[in-house]
């Protein structure tokens, strides 16, 4: 088919969507990501010549490049429509080089959403390639290469072959290990609370001990509790103070990449990688029947919370029509971006709020629908009026012993009609309605219950809380969070245990070396400052060569010092406690790329290896001979199987508990349910012991 204009984007899905919007004069093709990069086999940077990068065509991209060149020759003009960020700008620049395009030509097209209107509008105002953004991406790539290809060989020689280290990943690893050290050093402290159940008339409510004789009092031990309880005489308490206030609660801002990843983890149980993959699908376009293929959300890599005025107007109109004028903030809510945020494009939002989740759910798979609903709800709520809560604080006294009851009641739902932000602790805000009380009232205590507690260590990081920590410290940018988390897991520097990051022995060894010999690399403030310098390059306020040089000069001295002073670390094999079943030599526990495993000490003469499995103390319910052991699927999901596999093929996602069902005799398993665990029969006709 003849065409006048060639448009090049990154992905085939994006190409398919855009081509439908542009008409017969346009042919849209995909580069399938980057087409040029630094070579994998060597550093690829001429340090002596202003850090000049040596780019080569990426292996395996030969046919793609050949077809792009052929298609470009047939076109009157080539447009470069990669994503609207630094990576997209760099892809356009590399394409321009390979296709011999003029850098002064206005052939760069950017759009923040893939809708017909946005795409057509963008093609009316093409621009030249922004070389400042290209330089910013290039500086990041060169810095990461200098760190990775300088540190990794040292780790190979001094610790273990195959190890590697990265700039942002090293900081993330240190943050995780610092938290682990805090947990190890933590000493629990005893403290007590005194909870009371009270009643006025037929209405019951709770109050908590506050203090004695008008002063707040801590309860560090049982003696302090006894001092309080001995002063309580009888059941009757005086209501000495009632404070009623009206409190407003504002909605959360529209999503940035970071806040979307965190909320998807909390509310949808999505891993970071999954969130970005599904968001990419929604951005690039979903076929909506007669409407054709439509990009459902704006670009998903952003740290801005701004939304376009046109979107504000559309949302305000929708809210007024659907919920009433009193629920709409009328597009007037002022949004201030976080310090350091790049306001190149908008927050993540639906391309049109009129495409409600309910109307398009038939065209989306379950994950797409969940994420789209989250993004849609967050945008609508962000443009709604605050919720109004009536709060009530009641002070109860008897013989100088003071209890306080706090109550809250939603007076006007506002944005809470649509959406409420999740919390990392998994708890939900609940109404606590107190009876009508006034100063001078008398209430009765039903029971007063002292409780002993111990302070808890800080929690390990989940994916969501680690991303928040990186963002708060200014480490990385929206496009780096997901690959950073993936990399430290892939290298087996950390592992996920109950969805929380736990450092491995290997990770701690690597971290200790980097902290001692390359303190600048893992310094959070230095890394944040470097991110700021990259941002300055992107807006033309810094030269990339100068930024790289300021980093490399002290780093080079650290490299020389490390080569001289790091002693070779021998990771000793642990005795496994049994002999090899092939040659009779003792088996040992080795540390490999994917964790610990059994291996024959007679290596390389004997190459016998075995996976380390964990028995759960339950006999296989199928063959009655093997033991049930924990196993991991290819996607790292825990399941249970028989130790006699493949002779016995028993497997279960749920944990067998070693008891037969009292109804049918089949085996029982422990199943996770909302709010706890439940013991159920595999036949589904028996259940017990729901733990709330």
SVG drawing of the C-alpha trace seen along z (x, -y; Angstrom):
<svg xmlns="http://www.w3.org/2000/svg" viewBox="-31 -27 78 72">
<polyline fill="none" stroke="black" stroke-width="0.4" points="0.0,0.0 1.4,-3.4 2.0,-5.9 3.6,-9.4 4.6,-9.5 6.3,-6.9 5.8,-7.0 8.1,-5.0 7.0,-4.1 8.4,-1.6 5.8,1.1 3.7,3.0 0.6,2.5 1.1,-1.3 1.8,-1.2 -1.5,0.6 -3.5,-1.9 -2.0,-5.0 -2.2,-3.8 -6.0,-3.6 -6.1,-7.3 -3.8,-8.7 -5.4,-7.4 -4.1,-5.9 -1.3,-8.4 0.6,-7.1 2.4,-3.9 3.2,-3.2 5.9,-0.7 7.6,0.3 11.3,0.2 10.5,2.7 12.3,0.6 15.9,-0.6 17.8,0.2 21.3,-1.1 23.1,-0.7 26.5,-0.4 28.1,3.0 27.6,5.8 31.1,7.3 33.1,4.2 32.7,0.8 32.1,-1.0 33.0,-4.4 36.2,-6.4 37.0,-7.8 40.0,-9.7 38.0,-11.4 35.2,-13.2 33.5,-9.9 32.5,-9.4 30.1,-6.5 30.5,-3.8 27.1,-2.8 26.4,0.3 23.2,1.8 21.7,4.1 22.2,7.8 19.1,9.3 17.8,6.0 19.4,6.4 16.1,7.3 14.2,4.5 16.8,1.9 16.8,3.2 13.0,3.0 13.0,-0.5 15.6,-1.8 13.6,-0.3 10.3,-1.8 12.0,-5.2 13.3,-5.3 9.7,-5.0 8.4,-7.8 8.4,-11.6 8.9,-12.2 9.7,-10.2 8.1,-11.1 9.6,-9.8 6.8,-9.2 8.5,-7.3 7.2,-7.8 7.3,-11.3 10.2,-10.8 14.0,-10.7 14.1,-7.1 11.7,-8.0 13.8,-11.0 16.9,-8.8 15.2,-6.2 14.2,-9.0 17.8,-10.3 19.3,-6.8 16.7,-6.2 17.5,-9.6 21.2,-8.6 20.6,-5.2 18.1,-6.6 20.3,-9.6 17.6,-12.1 18.4,-15.8 18.5,-16.8 17.2,-20.2 14.1,-18.8 10.8,-19.0 10.1,-15.3 9.6,-14.5 6.0,-14.0 4.9,-13.5 1.6,-12.9 0.7,-12.1 -2.3,-9.9 -3.1,-7.7 -6.5,-9.0 -7.5,-10.1 -7.7,-13.8 -4.4,-13.8 -2.5,-12.0 -3.9,-14.2 -3.2,-17.3 0.4,-16.2 1.1,-15.7 0.0,-19.3 2.9,-20.6 6.0,-18.4 9.3,-19.6 13.0,-18.9 14.6,-16.2 15.3,-17.7 19.1,-17.1 19.0,-18.1 16.7,-15.2 18.9,-12.9 22.0,-14.1 20.2,-13.5 19.4,-9.9 22.9,-9.4 24.5,-10.7 22.4,-8.2 23.3,-5.4 27.0,-6.3 27.0,-6.7 25.3,-3.3 27.8,-1.7 30.8,-3.2 29.6,-1.9 28.5,1.5 31.4,2.3 34.0,1.1 32.6,2.6 31.5,6.0 35.0,7.3 36.2,6.4 33.3,8.4 34.1,11.3 37.8,11.4 37.3,10.7 34.0,12.5 32.4,14.7 32.2,14.9 29.0,13.6 28.3,10.9 27.5,7.3 26.7,4.0 24.7,1.0 24.3,-2.7 20.7,-2.9 20.4,0.8 23.2,0.5 21.3,-2.2 18.1,-0.2 20.1,2.8 21.7,0.7 18.3,-0.7 17.0,2.9 20.0,4.0 20.0,0.9 16.4,1.8 17.4,5.4 20.2,4.2 17.6,2.0 15.4,5.1 18.4,7.2 19.4,4.5 15.9,3.9 15.2,4.5 11.5,4.9 10.2,2.6 7.3,3.5 4.3,1.1 0.7,1.5 -2.6,0.1 -5.9,0.0 -9.0,0.3 -12.5,-0.3 -15.9,0.6 -18.5,-1.9 -22.2,-2.3 -24.7,-5.2 -28.3,-3.9 -28.3,-1.1 -25.4,-2.4 -22.0,-0.9 -18.7,-2.6 -14.9,-2.2 -12.4,-4.5 -8.7,-4.3 -6.8,-5.3 -5.1,-8.7 -3.6,-9.8 -3.9,-10.7 -4.9,-13.9 -5.0,-15.9 -1.5,-14.8 -0.8,-12.2 0.8,-9.1 2.7,-6.3 2.3,-2.7 5.7,-1.1 5.1,1.9 2.6,3.7 3.4,1.5 2.3,-1.6 -0.9,0.2 -1.5,1.2 -1.1,-2.4 -4.0,-3.3 -6.3,-0.4 -6.1,-0.7 -7.5,-4.2 -10.6,-3.0 -13.5,-2.7 -16.8,-1.4 -18.3,-1.6 -19.5,-5.2 -17.5,-7.8 -18.1,-11.5 -18.1,-13.1 -15.9,-16.1 -15.4,-17.4 -16.9,-17.0 -15.2,-18.4 -17.1,-18.4 -15.4,-19.5 -16.0,-19.4 -13.0,-18.1 -12.4,-18.0 -10.4,-15.3 -9.0,-16.0 -8.8,-13.4 -5.5,-12.0 -3.9,-13.6 -4.1,-11.8 -1.5,-9.0 2.1,-9.4 4.1,-6.3 5.2,-5.7 1.8,-6.2 0.2,-4.0 2.7,-1.2 2.2,-1.6 -1.6,-1.6 -1.8,1.3 0.3,3.3 -1.9,2.4 -5.4,2.7 -4.9,5.1 -1.9,7.2 -0.1,6.4 3.7,6.7 5.4,3.6 6.3,5.2 2.8,6.4 1.4,2.9 3.6,1.3 2.9,4.1 -0.9,3.7 -0.6,-0.1 1.4,0.1 -1.4,2.1 -4.0,-0.5 -1.8,-3.3 -1.0,-1.7 -4.6,-0.9 -7.5,1.5 -10.0,2.5 -13.4,1.1 -15.8,2.6 -17.3,0.0 -15.1,-2.7 -12.0,-1.1 -8.7,-0.8 -8.3,-3.5 -5.6,-4.4 -7.4,-4.4 -4.9,-6.2 -2.3,-8.9 1.4,-8.1 2.3,-5.9 5.8,-7.2 5.5,-10.5 6.1,-12.2 3.7,-15.0 0.2,-15.3 -1.0,-18.0 -3.9,-17.3 -5.0,-19.2 -7.6,-21.9 -9.7,-20.1 -9.7,-17.0 -10.6,-19.0 -13.6,-20.4 -14.7,-17.0 -14.4,-15.4 -16.2,-18.3 -19.1,-17.9 -19.2,-14.2 -19.2,-14.6 -22.0,-17.2 -24.2,-15.0 -23.5,-11.7 -23.3,-12.7 -24.5,-16.3 -23.0,-19.8 -22.2,-19.6 -19.7,-16.8 -17.7,-18.7 -14.7,-20.8 -15.5,-22.4 -12.0,-21.8 -10.6,-24.4 -8.4,-22.3 -4.8,-23.6 -2.2,-20.9 1.5,-21.5 4.0,-18.9 6.5,-17.4 9.9,-19.0 12.1,-17.9 9.1,-16.5 9.4,-16.9 6.3,-18.5 6.8,-17.4 3.5,-15.7 0.4,-15.0 -0.4,-12.7 -1.7,-9.2 -5.4,-9.6 -8.1,-8.1 -7.9,-9.7 -11.7,-10.3 -13.6,-10.0 -16.7,-9.3 -15.3,-5.8 -16.4,-4.5 -15.1,-1.1 -18.6,0.3 -19.1,-0.7 -15.9,0.8 -15.5,3.8 -16.5,6.2 -13.4,5.3 -10.9,5.6 -9.4,8.7 -9.6,8.8 -6.2,7.2 -6.8,4.4 -10.2,3.7 -8.8,3.7 -6.1,1.2 -8.2,-1.0 -10.9,-1.2 -8.2,-2.2 -6.9,-5.0 -10.4,-6.2 -11.6,-6.3 -8.5,-8.1 -8.9,-10.8 -12.6,-11.3 -12.1,-11.4 -9.2,-13.9 -11.6,-16.5 -14.4,-16.0 -15.1,-18.0 -13.5,-17.1 -15.2,-14.6 -16.7,-16.2 -16.4,-14.3 -18.0,-15.1 -15.4,-14.3 -16.1,-13.9 -13.6,-13.7 -15.0,-12.7 -13.1,-12.8 -14.2,-10.5 -12.9,-10.8 -13.2,-8.9 -11.0,-9.7 -8.4,-11.4 -8.2,-8.5 -8.8,-9.9 -10.1,-7.9 -10.6,-9.4 -13.1,-8.2 -12.7,-9.4 -15.5,-9.1 -15.9,-10.1 -18.9,-10.1 -19.0,-10.9 -21.3,-13.9 -20.7,-14.4 -19.0,-11.7 -17.5,-14.0 -14.7,-12.2 -15.2,-9.1 -18.3,-8.4 -15.9,-7.1 -12.5,-6.2 -10.4,-6.2 -6.6,-5.7 -5.2,-2.5 -2.9,-2.2 0.4,-0.3 -0.7,1.3 -3.8,2.8 -6.2,1.2 -9.2,-0.8 -10.5,-3.9 -13.8,-3.0 -16.5,-5.1 -16.7,-5.1 -20.0,-6.6 -20.3,-7.6 -23.6,-8.1 -24.8,-11.7 -22.8,-12.8 -22.7,-16.2 -20.5,-17.5 -21.9,-16.4 -23.3,-13.1 -22.6,-9.9 -21.5,-6.7 -20.9,-3.1 -17.8,-1.0 -18.7,2.5 -15.2,3.7 -11.6,2.2 -9.0,4.4 -5.2,3.9 -3.2,5.3 0.5,5.9 2.3,5.1 5.8,5.0 7.1,2.6 7.6,4.1 10.7,3.8 10.4,1.8 8.8,3.8 10.8,5.0 10.1,3.2 7.5,4.4 7.7,3.4 5.3,0.5 7.1,-0.8 10.5,-0.4 9.4,-2.5 8.1,-5.1 11.4,-5.2 13.3,-5.5 11.0,-8.3 11.2,-10.2 15.0,-10.1 15.1,-11.3 16.7,-8.0 15.7,-7.0 12.9,-8.3 9.5,-6.8 11.1,-4.6 13.7,-3.1 11.7,-1.8 10.4,1.5 13.8,2.5 15.7,1.6 13.5,4.0 13.7,6.7 17.5,6.5 18.3,6.9 16.0,10.0 17.4,11.5 21.0,11.1 19.8,12.9 21.0,10.0 17.5,10.0 14.6,12.4 10.9,11.8 9.6,13.6 5.9,13.1 6.0,10.2 8.8,8.4 12.4,7.9 15.0,9.9 18.7,9.5 20.6,12.7 24.1,13.6 25.4,12.7 23.6,9.3 25.1,8.5 28.6,9.4 28.3,7.2 26.8,4.3 29.5,4.4 32.2,4.1 30.5,1.3 29.8,-0.6 33.4,-0.4 35.2,-1.1 32.6,-3.0 30.7,-5.1 29.7,-7.6 27.8,-5.0 25.5,-4.1 25.2,-7.6 21.5,-8.4 22.1,-12.2 24.8,-11.9 22.6,-9.7 19.6,-12.1 21.9,-15.0 23.0,-13.1 19.4,-12.6 19.0,-16.4 22.0,-16.9 20.5,-14.6 17.3,-16.7 19.3,-19.9 20.9,-18.3 17.4,-17.6 16.5,-21.3 19.8,-22.6 21.2,-23.9 24.1,-21.4 26.6,-19.8 26.5,-16.0 30.3,-15.6 30.9,-17.8 28.3,-15.9 29.9,-12.6 33.4,-13.9 32.5,-15.2 31.3,-11.7 34.1,-9.7 37.2,-11.5 36.7,-10.5 35.2,-7.2 38.3,-6.3 40.4,-6.8 38.0,-4.6 38.5,-1.9 42.3,-2.0 42.0,-1.8 39.6,1.1 41.8,3.2 44.7,2.8 42.9,3.3 40.0,5.7 41.0,9.1 39.6,12.1 36.5,13.3 36.0,17.0 32.3,18.0 32.8,21.3 30.6,24.3 28.6,25.7 28.5,29.4 25.1,30.9 25.2,33.8 24.8,36.6 26.8,38.2 26.4,38.1 24.2,40.9 26.3,41.2 29.9,41.3 29.8,41.4 31.6,38.1 30.2,35.7 27.5,33.3 27.9,29.6 25.6,26.5 26.7,24.0 25.6,20.5 24.5,20.1 23.0,17.5 19.5,18.5 20.2,19.3 21.6,22.2 21.7,25.8 23.3,29.2 26.3,30.1 28.9,32.9 32.2,32.0 33.9,34.1 33.2,31.5 34.2,31.4 34.6,35.2 31.1,35.6 28.5,33.0 25.6,34.2 23.4,31.4 20.1,31.3 17.6,28.6 17.2,27.7 13.7,28.5 11.8,27.8 9.6,30.5 6.5,29.3 6.1,32.4 3.1,33.9 3.0,37.2 1.9,37.1 -1.9,37.5 -1.9,39.4 0.9,42.0 1.2,42.1 5.0,42.7 6.7,39.4 6.9,36.2 5.1,33.0 7.7,30.3 7.7,26.7 8.5,26.0 8.7,22.9 7.0,22.5 8.7,20.8 7.0,17.6 8.5,18.0 5.1,18.9 5.1,21.2 3.3,24.6 3.4,28.0 4.4,31.3 5.4,34.9 9.1,35.6 8.8,38.8 8.1,36.8 8.0,37.9 6.9,41.3 4.1,39.4 2.6,36.4 0.8,34.8 0.8,31.0 -1.3,28.3 -1.2,24.5 -2.7,24.8 -0.8,26.2 -1.9,29.8 -2.3,30.0 -2.0,33.8 -5.6,34.5 -8.3,36.2 -11.7,34.5 -14.1,35.7 -16.9,35.9 -15.4,37.6 -11.9,38.8 -10.1,36.7 -7.3,34.5 -7.6,30.9 -5.6,27.9 -4.9,24.5 -6.3,21.8 -5.7,18.1 -8.9,16.1 -9.6,12.4 -8.9,11.7 -6.8,14.8 -6.7,18.5 -9.2,21.3 -9.0,25.0 -11.0,26.6 -11.5,30.0 -10.2,30.4 -13.6,31.6 -15.1,28.3 -17.7,29.7 -16.1,29.0 -14.5,25.9 -13.4,24.9 -11.2,22.6 -11.6,19.2 -8.9,17.0 -9.9,13.4"/>
</svg>
